[in-house]
Amino acid sequence: DQQVKQNSPSLSVQEGRISILNCDYTNSMFDYFLWYKKYPAEGPTFLISISSIKDKNEDGRFTVFLNKSAKHLSLHIVPSQPGDSAVYFCAASSRRGSARQLTFGSGTQLTVLP
Amino acid sequence: NAGVTQTPKFQVLKTGQSMTLQCAQDMNHNSMYWYRQDPGMGLRLIYYSASEGTTDKGEVPNGYNVSRLNKREFSLRLESAAPSQTSVYFCASSEGQGWINEQFFGPGTRLTVL
């Protein structure tokens, strides 16, 4: 049972346009959300995060939106650049007893076309 | 700074063989993690170590053991490898709680079990 779903395995966007990557979750106990980017043959790198008490967080070209009622978050990249071509993972964090856990989605391959 | 390093980069094992994946970080981070990534799936946590001297099970610990050798090093051992353990393994570290803050990942080890 996937608690974090990225339903689009791939997305292609023209350079300079907006890229919108989506993520849905089912566990209402998730209270932090993170996005990671991964290039081939490298480990993931952190992009941006958001707490469930917020609905938006920006960092340069990257903005994450959180819609708690819909259990949906999205990552907007504006403007998109060819170097943004990578796999993007969303991840959600919740408490597990006295500890915490992090659940990753399956990823979306973004291709930015020059 | 090298960040998080992993050895080996590639490994092929026969069913029943054992091996240890090595991970080291030079960022003086307290927490370290081992993940596996299978095709079409997100990263799944195998084990983590919140601080030197402690280790805890993650989502998929069966068939693995870990050792937090010191603050820098966190190794993952497969005692009797099985084809189901064919995967890409990532080690990560974080300063504080990697569940809500950035984790730094190594480049991964691609393991094939025949």
Interface residues (C-beta under 8 A of the other chain):
Chain A: V4 P9 Y32 L34 A41 E42 G43 P44 T45 F46 S49 S51 F89 A91 S93 A99 R100 Q101 L102 T103 F104 G105 S106 G107
Chain B: V4 G40 M41 G42 L43 R44 L45 A50 D56 G58 E59 F90 A92 Q97 G98 W99 I100 N101 E102 Q103 F104 F105 G106 P107 G108
